[in-house]
Amino acid sequence: MSLVPRRTLLTFSLLRSSSPYVILSRHLCFNSSVRFSASDMPKKQIKRAQAADQKWQVKPKIDAPSGSSSDRSASVVAEAVNNQFGGLSLEESKTNNVQVWKPKAVSETGSSRDATPHKAGLNQRKSYGGDFLGDFNVDKSSYCQAQIRATFYPKFENEKTDQEIRTRMIEMVSKGLATLEVSLKHSGSLFMYAGHSGGAYAKNSFGNIYTAVGVFVLSRMFREAWGTKASKKEAEFNDFLEKNRMCISMELVTAVLGDHGQRPLDDYVVVTAVTELGSGKPKFYSTSEIIAFCRKWRLPTNHIWLFSTRKSVTSFFAAFDALCEEGTATSVCRALDEVADISVPGSKDHVKVQGEILEGLVARIVSSGSARDMANVLRDHPPPPFDGADLNLGLSLREICAAHRSNEEQQIRALLKSVGPSFCPSDLDWFGDESVDSHSKNADKSVVTKFLQSQPADYSTSKLQEMIRLMKEKRLPAAFKCYHNFNRASDVSPDNLFYKLVVHVHSDSGFRRYQKEMRHTPGLWPLYRGFFVDINLFKSNKGRDPMALKSIDNAVKDASENSGQQGKDGLADDDANLMIKLKFLTYKLRTFLIRNGLSILFKEGPASYKAYYLRQMKIWGTSDGKQKELCKMLDEWSAHIKKKCGNKQLSSSIYLSEAEPFLEQYAKRSPKNQVLIGSAGNLVRAEDFLALVDGDLDEEGDLVKKEEVAPATPEPALKEAVHKDEGLIVFFPGIPGCAKSALCKELLNAQGGLGDDRPVHTLMGDLVKGKYWPKVADERRKKPQSIMLADKNAPNEDVWRQIEDMCRRTRSSAVPVVPDSEGTESNPYSLDALAVFMFRVLQRVNHPGNLDKASSNAGYVLLMFYHLYEGKNRKEFESELIERFGSLVKMPLLRSERSPLPDSVKSIIEEGIDLFQLHSRRHGRLESSKGTYAAEWTKWEKQLRNTLAANSEYLNSIQVPFESAVQHVREELKRIAKGEYKPPSSEKSKHGSIVFAAVNLPVTQVHSLLEKLAASNPTMRSFLEGKKKRIEEKLERAHVTLAHKRSHGVAAVARYGQHLNREVPVELTELIFNDKMAAFTAHVGSVDGETIVCKNEWPHVTLWTAKGVTAKEANALPQLYADGKASRVVIDPPASVSGPLEFF
């Protein structure tokens, strides 16, 4: 932020129109106006300037314009002081000996908006050399106002498994408490628009190629919808958004921002949320209100389905399960149209604009009155026309990007120039004010600190401060990125500062942990996705009553809280936030298996790639048949692309250029391959127009970064037993003090080893010179059939990946042994466990690794190990280990009946964690004895020792006896070696692809019936002679098929979902047979008074077919009997059996 002396009055012409602003009082005005320039985008710096000399110019004193306070926003920011303003130089003019600001470089392209350069006098040096923020001291007269500028729905992490969520959704709809809403998941990027002054935003950034593309596409949608009226409607729309402080969220689907599952045939947006920001808590429109809003303004809407009865909601989940491994846009939409209570087609047909490859569905719980509201909206708001469909709309997005392929700045400028004045009256968010010297767009992070220290001017600000404080106190994985608000440059003075804040949550664990805090803190606002806030720091006028500032917005507070309650629609918090994403295999095989596996394939080779995709399919619960088909296809793909590209890795942003032709040719070989691939062909060449996107910038989030690609897993991850000719690696994802060395010693000396004759040996990390894990690999190669106890902490995924690679290369299995602990919200080890580990380490003497009571920094070292696990709670930690290695052994550590950790112990550990956070942020992994906090570390280490010593009796009493812990671990390892081990569930939901619905009958009852018939009927007895054994072997499962998705359609199968697992009575009335097959005629009964109707023309139970005869051919038995080619035995009275209705 630039600094200007308080008495100096500066003038700058604004390129963007801005609304008037009032700081809560007509008496509070500002007499300075400063104009700023920025060059770097939130993620990418681009230096620009203007050739002309720029000077400061003084103009007469004026008051700030008046207006509505709701027209300005502000919010959250970060801490730490690190102010950087590069790109500026002070030179002396040769003409008048007056010092003026000169840019370091001159832009050849210039700005797309002309601006008159302004001169700067010497007394304005401080404005850009430092900035006003440094002189803004927080005192009793300091206030702040923060308002959300753009946001998407809050992100709620469901703690239930997918199956538990399904069950709860069905229960709520069945009881009439809610409706299930389902929408298509278009494959694109989040884009938010808040009006021509409010700005355009991507998921966690603004002022970049993503937002430029978004503004262009949105404007084109208006021209397509309104035709010759577009300019007028664009202006009205932007005025409406500004006046009502609204934000529109959209899925931006284009072929210029990188490949997802399929290159779209057209570039478009689909509105997914409409939000009234107002002056308080954001209010999100219901789906019916979104439809009404979009039809009024002719904005594109998504395809929506509503399910308000038990029959329809169970049918939906069954339909997805039937299509999850082969669904495409056409088949999915058709099936859901048939089973839904209400279907609202999208204004953009997915098949026509994106293609057949469908990413997935989003299902969420909404109010029970949603179906009624939707019906009213559809009645009152018919689909609008598209007046511009046949008009020439000018150059398309792809044509513009293609014409400026070499330069991202030129692409952005060309796109914004094509948009027109209504959607883009200025390019300040992208390039800043180029009439002034170029300097960083980033604001000093101390904005956050001063924002939190200042008094809130209104209720909304206090709630946003509460959010930021909590996130910082709980050390949630989030960044608070601050930027200068160039659109408010004319309002800036030393006592009136404006900033933009981006709240960027780095991982889902942050949302999950925040969600837990919401349960304990009533009234805490939700943590939003796509979270942008405007912040205003200001000083109140002398004599101004501060209490008036806090009392002025009582109405806002009441309205905000009431709207929050109304938004729940009478649902409990946990139920109101129930949501589940359901993705299709045809999409996942492209994005997750092909695109995200490129890095492993090219860096580690086909074997590692195969292990990677096998593990992914295992996590998804892919059916055995599909796994086999995919393995064949992916092996062929890996050989094909490696041969074609050599060692040069295919770019993930254009991977479909190679994958699509390969998939198309593969699909043509057979109908089975076509079903597997889903759809391929008609490739759009993105290379011709791809936008220049920073390789590290992924706004959507489904593109796994190279370092985040899931590591390969040994195949198979879990063996039925550890074979005698295979080795076993026992390793320890623990922390120093977890007793791994003592455990290894006991296991090594135990009689009988692990219950077999394989030798057991160990390698102690503290005694190994050089890198440890390569030494373990050498030992494995020398003794491939042995059991290796890897006596070294294995704290992170890099180590786990080395172990996986070792297992794959030496035909071994690996077993992680972890100390048992409840963990915290963000760490698999609790503070209790950490306290015990520290206590044990400080009891040691003469430790080989020099980590004992004589170590001056022992506490720091343990904190360093502890933080290596940060970011995963216990459940996530254990689940990942099980998924990677197929097993997990927990070493008992703490007694379950122990008393809570003493406050003094808890306090000293928390102080150490806070100190470690400060130290690591400033110095990284620098030793604690060096750096800014060396004295604090010395003091803390001493206090730690004293505190633990004072609580030694407690710390000894809460530990499980070491002997029993060793015995438990040894028994578990012996079970694994023998194949008797069953891993704990990692709670990954598994839903196989449904093929048909049937009543599953007990086989024993069917066999008994056959024996009775044989005893009473000579013909039957004669038939069964010589066949009884074969029938018993063949009849592993007896069922009455009700509907098959190939013969009767997905919807027909799905409609039986409402009776899933219900007991259904069946009467068997006759047996028809010949020398090739035999089957019972079945009459299916009813459930709760509703007859279960079988879609088969002849309901039956197939008993047996001869070799070479398929079960389907048994459908012809009635006709064969009529033709005299089969026999019949009537069962009188009919035999009654029953069984559950199931999907197969």
ZAVEX-191097 format. One record per residue (C-alpha): residue in one letter; x, y, z. Coordinates in steps of 0.1 Angstrom, whole numbers, plus 5000, padded with zeros to 4 digits. Example, Ala and Ser with C-alpha at 12.3 -4.5 7.8 and 13.67 -1.06 7.14 Angstrom:
ZAVEX-191097
a512349555078/s513749895071/
This chain:
ZAVEX-191097
m500050005000/s501450344992/l501950625017/v501050995013/p501551265040/r498351345057/r498051705046/t498851625010/l495951604986/l496451394955/t494451334925/f494151024903/s491550944877/l489850614884/l489450374855/r486650184873/s483550344885/s483050314923/s480150374945/p480050644971/y481050545006/v480150665041/i482050565072/l479050545094/s478750915097/r478351215074/h480951395095/l483651135087/c485151245054/f488551205037/n490551475021/s493051265002/s492851044972/v495550814959/r495750614928/f497750284927/s499150054902/a499649674903/s501249434880/d501349084895/m498348864897/p497548674929/k499648384917/k501848524889/q503748854887/i503849044854/k505749374855/r504149654835/a504450034834/q503850324811/a506450514791/a505350864800/d506651034831/q504251014860/k504151294886/w502151384916/q499651664912/v497951854940/k494251944936/p491752124958/k490451974989/i487151784985/d485051565007/a484551195000/p481351134981/s478451005001/g476550684996/s475450365012/s477750195036/s476549865022/d478249954990/r481649885004/s483149575019/a486049445039/s487349145058/v489948905068/v493648925062/a496948765075/e499748845100/a503548875099/v505249185087/n506949145053/n506149455031/q507649434996/f507249684969/g509449604939/g509549754905/l509950124916/s512850364911/l513250734920/e514950944893/e515551314888/s513951484859/k516451664836/t513951924827/n512752084859/n515051914885/v511951774902/q512151414914/v509551204897/w508550834897/k509750634867/p508850274859/k511750024857/a510449884824/v508150014797/s505249794784/e505149774747/t501549664746/g500149944768/s496849934786/s493649844770/r492150144788/d493850474782/a494850674813/t496451014817/p499750994835/h499951194868/k503051364882/a504351314917/g506051564938/l508951484961/n506851504992/q504851214981/r507850974981/k506550795012/s503350704995/y505050434973/g508350394992/g506650255023/d502950275025/f500250415047/l499850085066/g503150135084/d501950465099/f498450325107/n498850265144/v496050085161/d494550285190/k491250365205/s490250555174/s491050275150/y488150085134/c487649835106/q484849735084/a484849405066/q482249275041/i482248955020/r482649044984/a482248704968/t481748354980/f480448014972/y478647764994/p480147675027/k482047345026/f480847095050/e482846775055/n480446485063/e481946265090/k479645985080/t480545735054/d478845755020/q476645465029/e475645635061/i474845955043/r472745765018/t470845585046/r470145915064/m469046085032/i466545805024/e465245815060/m464646185059/v462846185025/s460845875036/k459546055067/g458646365047/l461346575065/a463246675034/t463646644996/l466746504978/e468046744951/v470346614924/s472246814899/l474846744872/k478446804880/h479846984849/s483546944845/g485047294848/s486247554872/l484547764899/f483948124887/m482148404907/y480948734895/a479849024917/g479249304892/h481449544872/s482649704905/g482349394927/g484749204905/a485348854890/y486848574911/a488148224906/k488247964934/n491148114954/s492348404932/f491348694910/g492848914883/n494248624862/i493448424830/y490748224848/t488748534856/a489348694823/v488048384805/g485048374829/v484048734823/f484348684785/v482148364785/l479548524808/s479348824785/r478948594755/m476148404772/f474348744775/r474748824739/e473648474729/a470548504751/w469448864745/g470748934709/t470449304700/k469249384735/a472449244751/s474249574758/k471249714776/k470649404796/e474249374805/a474249714820/e470949644839/f472249314852/n475549474865/d473649754881/f471249504897/l474149304912/e475849624925/k472749774940/n471749454958/r475349344966/m474949004950/c477348734937/i476748484910/s478648154912/m479047944881/e480847634867/l483047764840/v483547504813/t486047574785/a488547394764/v491247664769/l492047614806/g493347264805/d491846914801/h489446744825/g487446434814/q486446544779/r487146864760/p483847054758/l482347104724/d481447464734/d482647714760/y479847804785/v478947874821/v476247714843/v474947904873/t475247704905/a474647964932/v473148304937/t474148484968/e472848804985/l475848945003/g474149245019/s475749385050/g475649065070/k475848685066/p475548575030/k472148445020/f472148174993/y469148134971/s467247804970/t467447614937/s463947724927/e464948084934/i468048034913/i465947904884/a463648204886/f466548444888/c468348284859/r465248274837/k464648644844/w468148734832/r468348444807/l471348294824/p472247924818/t470947684845/n471847324854/h469847004850/i468046944884/w466046644897/l463946634928/f463146324947/s460446364974/t459246004981/r460845694994/k460245524961/s461945794940/v464945854963/t465745484966/s465345444929/f467845724924/f470645564944/a469945234927/a470045394893/f473445544901/d474745214913/a473645054881/l475345324860/c478445414882/e480845214861/e479445284827/g477145584828/t477345864802/a475346184801/t472546034779/s472045724799/v472245894832/c469846174823/r467345934808/a467345714839/l466946004863/d464246154842/e462245824846/v462645794884/a462546154896/d459446334909/i460446654891/s463046694863/v464147044852/p466347024821/g469347254820/s469347534795/k472647394783/d472347024772/h475446854786/v475646624755/k475646914731/v477947154749/q480346924769/g479846584755/e478846234768/i481546204794/l479846304826/e481946384857/g479246304882/l476246404902/v475846614934/a473046504957/r472046714987/i469246745012/v466947045008/s463647145024/s460546925021/g458747215003/s461347234975/a459247024951/r456247254956/d458347564952/m459947434921/a456647354905/n455447704911/v458647854896/l458347634865/r454747744861/d455548114865/h458848134847/p458947944814/p462247884797/p463448204780/p464248244743/f467748284729/d467448584707/g471148594697/a471448224688/d471648314650/l473648634653/n477348684647/l478748734682/g482248814671/l485448624678/s485048324700/l487048244731/r489147994713/e489748224683/i490948504707/c493248274727/a494648124695/a495448464681/h497548544712/r499048214721/s502448344729/n501548584757/e499248554786/e498948924791/q497948974755/q495348704759/i493848874790/r493749214773/a492149084742/l489448894761/l488649204783/k488549434753/s486049204737/v483749204767/g482649564765/p482149834791/s479249674811/f481049364823/c484549514823/p484649894826/s488349874837/d491049624840/l492249734874/d491949384890/w494149244863/f496749514857/g496249784883/d496550144874/e499250164848/s499250544849/v501250514881/d504550324886/s504349954888/h504549794922/s503449474938/k499749404940/n500349214973/a499649405005/d501649375037/k500349075057/s500249285088/v496849405074/v495449095092/t497049185125/k495749545124/f492349425112/l492049195142/q493249455166/s490949735154/q487449785167/p484749635145/a482549905129/d479549665125/y478249325134/s479449155102/t483049275108/s482949135143/k481848795130/l484548795104/q487148885130/e485848595151/m486348355121/i489948475114/r490948465151/l489648115155/m491347995123/k494648145135/e494348025170/k493547665159/r496347685133/l493947565105/p495647505072/a494747825055/a496348135041/f495148495043/k496348665012/c496049045012/y495949274981/h495549644975/n492049744965/f492849954935/n489150014929/r489150224961/a492250424953/s490450754951/d489250704987/v492650625003/s494250845028/p496550785058/d493550725080/n491450535055/l492950225039/f491349965016/y492349605009/k491149274994/l491448955013/v491448605000/v490848325025/h492448025010/v491847695029/h494647455018/s493047125026/d489746955034/s490946895070/g490747265075/f487047275067/r486446965088/r488247105118/y486347445115/q483047255112/k483747095146/e484447435161/m481047555148/r479447285169/h481147425200/t480647795192/p477047895185/g476648175160/l480048115144/w479748185107/p480447905082/l483747875063/y483047935027/r484647804995/g485748084973/f486048335001/f486848704992/v486448995016/d486849375013/i488549535043/n488549905053/l490850025081/f490050375093/k490250625121/s487150785136/n486851165137/k487651355169/g484651355191/r483051075173/d481150845197/p482650495192/m479450335207/a477450475178/l479650275155/k478749945173/s475050015177/i474350145142/d473849795127/n471449625151/a469049575123/v471849415102/k472649175131/d469049075136/a468549025099/s471748825095/e470948585123/n467348545112/s468348475076/g470848215090/q468048035108/q465748055078/g468347905056/k468247585076/d464647515064/g463847365098/l466547105094/a469147015121/d472647135112/d474046795104/d471046715082/a470947055065/n474446995053/l474146645041/m475646625006/i477346354986/k479246364953/l478846064930/k481346034902/f481345794872/l484045554862/t484045674826/y485246014839/k487645884866/l489445654842/r490445964822/t491246204849/f492445994878/l493845684861/i495245834829/r495946204835/n496946194872/g499045884866/l501246044839/s503846164864/i504245814879/l504245644845/f507045864831/k509145904863/e508845554878/g507845334849/p504945104840/a505244884871/s504745174895/y501945304873/k500144974874/a500444964912/y499045324913/y495945254892/l495244924910/r495245104943/q492945364930/m490445104918/k490644924951/i489845254969/w486845314946/g485544954951/t485544894914/s484044564904/d486344274896/g485144264860/k485844624854/q489144604871/k490244334847/e489044534817/l490744854828/c493944674836/k494144554800/m493344894786/l495645084809/d498544854803/e498144904766/w497845284771/s501045294791/a502945104764/h501445324737/i502245664752/k505745564764/k506645444730/k505245764714/c506646024739/g509745844750/n511046004782/k509346334777/q506246344799/l502946424783/s501446754796/s498446694818/s496747014804/i496546864769/y496646494777/l493446424758/s495346504725/e496846164729/a494345984751/e491246054731/p492445904698/f493745604717/l490445554736/e488545594703/q490445324686/y490245094716/a486445144719/k486045044682/r487344694688/s484344564706/p480944664721/k482444564755/n485244814750/q482745084739/v480845044772/l484145064792/i485245384774/g481845544774/s482445784745/a485445884725/g486146064693/n485546414677/l488646544694/v488846924698/r492447034693/a493247244724/e496847304713/d495447554689/f493947784715/l495047674750/a495147964774/l498548024791/v497947894826/d500647884853/g501447514858/d501047544896/l497647714893/d494647474894/e491447644902/e489247344901/g491247114924/d490646774908/l494046794891/v496446624915/k499746804916/k502846594908/e503946584944/e500346494955/v499746194932/a498845894953/p501945674958/a502045334942/t500945034963/p502344684961/e500144444942/p498144314958/a497944544988/l496844265011/k497843915006/e495843625020/a499043525038/v502743625037/h504043335016/k507143155027/d509143264997/e508343625004/g509843865028/l508144095054/i509144445064/v507944575098/f508244955100/f507245225124/p505445545115/g506045685150/i507945945170/p511145915191/g510145765224/c507545535210/a509645225221/k510345095186/s513944995194/a512944815226/l510144645207/c512544535179/k514844395204/e512144185220/l510844055187/l514343965176/n514943765208/a511543605209/q511543225207/g509943095175/g510143435157/l506743515142/g505543155141/d507443035110/d510942945101/r511943275084/p514843445100/v514143775118/h516744055118/t516844425124/l518644735112/m518845015138/g518645355122/d520745535148/l523745295140/v523545325102/k525845565085/g524445725054/k520945695041/y518945435060/w516245305036/p518645225007/k520545015033/v517244835041/a516744775004/d520144625001/e519444385030/r516144295014/r517944194982/k520443985001/k517843815023/p514643835003/q512743575024/s513643725058/i511643935082/m513144285085/l512444495115/a513144855102/d514145025135/k513745385124/n510845625125/a508945635091/p507045955095/n505846065061/e504645965026/d508045985010/v509345715033/w506145505028/r506645534991/q510145404993/i508945105014/e506245034988/d508845044960/m511044804981/c508144564985/r507444564948/r511044504938/t511844234964/r508444054965/s507844155001/s504944275022/a505144555046/v503344605080/p503244935097/v503344925136/v501945245151/p501545355188/d497845355196/s496445705202/e493245895198/g495046175179/t493846535175/e491846705148/s494946745127/n497446495140/p497346115145/y499046155179/s497446315209/l499146555233/d498946265259/a501046045236/l503446325228/a503946395265/v504746025271/f507246015242/m508946335255/f509046185290/r510645865278/v513246045257/l514246255286/q514745945308/r517245795283/v520945795288/n523745725263/h521345695234/p523045585201/g521445875183/n522346125210/l518646195217/d518346165254/k518346365286/a521746515277/s520346665245/s519847035248/n517147035221/a515346705227/g511946875230/y512447065198/v513346745180/l510246565192/l508146855181/m509746845147/f508746475143/y505346545157/h504746815130/l505746575102/y502346405108/e500446735108/g497446755085/k495946405091/n493746305119/r493945955133/k491245815111/e492845955079/f496345835091/e495245475097/s493045455066/e495945565044/l498345305059/i495745035055/e495045135019/r498745135011/f499944825029/g496744625035/s497444595073/l498044785104/v499244685139/k498544915168/m500944905197/p499144965230/l500445285246/l498045455270/r495545305295/s492045375285/e490945455321/r493645725326/s492846065341/p493146375318/l496546525311/p497546775338/d497047135329/s500747215335/v501846935311/k499247035285/s500247405288/i503947345283/i503447125253/e501047375237/e503647655243/g506247445226/i503947385196/d503247755193/l506947835195/f507747565169/q505147725146/l506848065150/h510347925145/s509447715115/r507647995097/r510648225101/h513547985099/g512247665084/r514247365097/l517047575113/e518247435146/s516447575176/s519747705191/k520047945162/g517748215149/t515448465165/y513948245191/a517048075205/a516548225240/e512948125241/w513847765231/t516447745259/k513947865284/w511247625271/e513447325271/k514247375308/q510647435317/l509647115298/r512046905318/n510947055351/t507247005342/l507546645331/a509746555361/a507146705384/n504446485368/s506546175364/e504245965386/y501246055364/l503145985332/n504345645344/s500845545356/i499045615323/q501245385302/v500345025292/p502944785306/f505644735280/e505444355282/s501844335273/a502344585245/v505144355230/q502944045234/h500044215215/v502244335187/r503843995183/e500543815182/e499244055155/l502344005134/k502043625137/r498443645125/i499543855095/a502243605086/k499643315088/g497043495068/e494543515097/y494643895099/k491644095088/p492444465084/p490344735101/s487844895078/s489245215062/e485545305058/k485745365021/s482345315006/k482045054980/h479145034956/g479544784928/s477744824895/i474144684897/v473144454869/f469744324880/a467244304908/a466043974923/v464543794952/n467343594967/l465943254980/p467643025005/v469342744986/t468742485013/q464942525010/v465142484973/h467142164977/s464642035002/l461842104978/l463641904951/e464041604974/k460341604983/l459341624946/a461641334937/a460241124965/s456641164954/n457041184916/p458740914895/t459241144866/m461041394888/r463041114904/s464140984871/f465141334860/l467241394891/e469141064888/g472741144879/k472041524880/k471541584918/k475241634925/r475641864895/i472542064905/e473942104940/e477242224927/k475542454902/l472842594925/e475042814946/r472443094945/a468743064939/h466843374929/v463843514910/t465143784886/l462744084887/a464344314862/h467644324843/k469144654832/r470144524797/s466644394790/h464344624810/g466444944815/v468145104844/a465045274857/a463144944859/v465844794880/a466245104902/r462545124911/y462944814933/g465145014955/q462345114979/h462044744988/l465744674991/n466544405017/r462844355025/e461643995028/v459543894998/p457243584998/v457443354967/e455343064957/l456842784935/t453942634915/e455542394890/l458842254877/i459542264840/f462642084827/n464241894798/d467641734793/k469342084790/m467742294818/a465242304846/a463442584864/f460642644889/t457742874880/a457543144906/h454743374918/v456143674936/g454143814966/s453844154981/v455544385007/d453444615029/g450444545007/e452244634974/t452644354949/i456144314937/v455744304899/c458344104880/k459344244846/n460143904833/e457443754811/w457943424830/p459043464866/h461143164875/v464043014895/t466642854873/l467942534889/w470342384864/t471642424829/a473742174809/k477242254798/g477142524771/v473642634779/t473242984794/a470843064823/k469043314800/e467843024777/a465742894806/n463243174797/a462142954768/l461042654789/p457242744789/q457242754751/l459342434749/y456742264772/a453942394749/d455842244719/g456141914737/k459941954741/a459941974779/s458241814809/r456241974837/v455641874874/v452842064891/i453542144928/d450242114947/p449942284970/p452442544960/a455642554980/s456142884999/v459643025003/s460843375010/g464043585007/p465243945006/l465044164976/e468544244965/f470544404938/f473244194919/
